[in-house]
Amino acid sequence: MTSKEAHQPFILGLTGSIGMGKSTVAQMFAELGVPVFDADAAVRRMQGPEGSLLPAIERAFPGSTGPDGVDRAALGSLVFGDDEALARLEAVVHPAVASEREAFLIEHAGQSLVVFDIPLLFEKGGADRVDAILVVSAPEEVQRARVLARPGMTPHRFAEILDLQMPDSEKRARADYIIDTGQALGKTREDVAKLVQKLTN
C-alpha cells in the first residue's frame, strides 16, 4: 500500500429515493464528525446568486437566470420531460460537481471515512466512484406521506419523480448497507452510529 492509498478515506455513497430520509441520515453522519459531501447543496450554491454556473446555464438556456441565480421554475419548465435539454444541463452541471467532489476529497484526505450524499447515485452511474453504498429506505406508505406533505407536491408530480428514479426495491438489492428510516428516529441514529463504527474500525 502506498502512502497515498494509506491516507485515502473510505468513501461511502449515501442514496435513497425521494422522501426516504436521506438528508436526515446525512445530518446524523455529520453530527458524528463524518465529513459529508452534499451534491445537491453544491449545485444550489453554484446556481445561486453570483454562482459559478450561471454564465454557462444562461448561455444554454437564455432567460433562466437572474440576480438571485437560477430561476428554478423557469429552468425546470425548459428541461423537464425533454431528454435533450436535460442532457445539455447535465453537461454543464456534472463536471462542476465532479470538481467540487475532488476538492472535498483533497480537503478531507486525512479522514478514515467520508460520505458522498448523491440522490441519483445509481441512476447517473456514480456507483463506481464509491467504496460502498448505503441506501436509506422506508415503507412505501411512509415515503408517500412524507412527500405529499411537502409544499406544492401533488400525487401526479410524485408519480413523475418516482418514474425517474430506480425503484426502492432495486436500490436495496444493490446496496452494501441499508438503514431503515421508517423506525423511530433514535433507532435510526443508533444504526448510523453502528455503521460509522464498523467502517472506521
C-alpha positions, -999 to 999 in steps of 0.1 A, spaced: 0 0 0 14 34 -10 14 64 13 -13 80 -8 -35 49 -5 -29 47 32 -45 82 37 -73 77 12 -107 80 30 -132 52 27 -159 66 5 -195 57 15 -221 66 -11 -254 76 5 -285 75 -16 -322 68 -15 -354 76 -33 -374 108 -26 -389 110 9 -368 82 23 -349 104 48 -316 107 31 -310 143 43 -318 133 79 -293 104 78 -267 126 62 -271 150 91 -266 121 115 -233 113 99 -222 149 101 -231 151 138 -208 121 143 -180 140 128 -180 123 94 -174 148 65 -204 147 41 -203 159 5 -238 170 -4 -241 170 -42 -274 189 -42 -261 216 -19 -231 221 -42 -254 225 -72 -276 250 -53 -245 271 -43 -232 271 -78 -266 280 -92 -273 307 -65 -266 344 -66 -232 350 -84 -228 312 -87 -201 299 -109 -225 280 -132 -248 310 -140 -230 322 -172 -229 287 -187 -265 280 -178 -277 313 -192 -259 306 -225 -275 272 -228 -309 283 -215 -314 321 -221 -337 337 -196 -333 310 -170 -311 331 -146 -312 364 -128 -298 384 -99 -310 357 -75 -293 329 -95 -311 302 -115 -348 306 -118 -356 270 -108 -392 272 -121 -381 286 -155 -352 262 -159 -374 233 -148 -400 241 -174 -373 240 -200 -358 207 -192 -385 186 -175 -396 159 -199 -371 170 -226 -342 145 -226 -320 165 -249 -324 197 -228 -317 177 -196 -285 163 -212 -274 198 -221 -279 210 -185 -262 179 -171 -232 186 -194 -228 219 -176 -235 208 -141 -219 174 -137 -183 183 -145 -186 212 -120 -199 189 -93 -171 164 -100 -146 192 -94 -162 201 -61 -162 165 -51 -124 162 -59 -117 193 -38 -137 179 -10 -117 146 -11 -84 166 -10 -96 187 19 -105 156 39 -77 133 28 -67 125 63 -101 112 73 -108 75 76 -144 79 63 -163 104 42 -198 103 28 -210 113 -7 -246 122 -4 -258 117 -40 -296 113 -47 -293 97 -81 -262 76 -74 -274 46 -93 -294 64 -119 -265 86 -130 -237 60 -129 -219 71 -98 -217 38 -80 -182 31 -93 -168 62 -76 -175 50 -40 -162 21 -19 -196 10 -6 -232 21 -10 -257 29 18 -294 30 8 -319 47 32 -353 32 29 -388 33 45 -421 16 39 -439 29 8 -468 44 28 -443 64 50 -425 76 19 -457 87 2 -470 106 33 -437 124 37 -435 135 1 -472 146 -2 -467 167 29 -442 189 11 -455 223 -1 -467 222 -37 -464 185 -41 -492 166 -58 -498 128 -63 -492 133 -101 -458 151 -95 -448 125 -70 -455 98 -96 -435 116 -122 -405 118 -99 -407 81 -90 -407 73 -127 -373 90 -130 -358 71 -101 -347 35 -97 -373 15 -77 -365 13 -40 -365 -25 -41 -338 -25 -67 -317 1 -48 -319 -21 -17 -309 -51 -37 -278 -33 -49 -268 -18 -16 -240 -28 6 -258 -14 36 -294 -4 43 -307 19 70 -344 18 78 -358 54 83 -393 42 89 -385 33 125 -381 56 155 -355 84 149 -334 73 178 -331 38 164 -321 52 130 -294 73 147 -282 42 166 -279 23 133 -259 51 117 -235 52 147 -230 14 145 -222 17 108 -197 45 114 -180 24 140 -179 -6 117 -164 14 87 -139 34 108 -126 3 126 
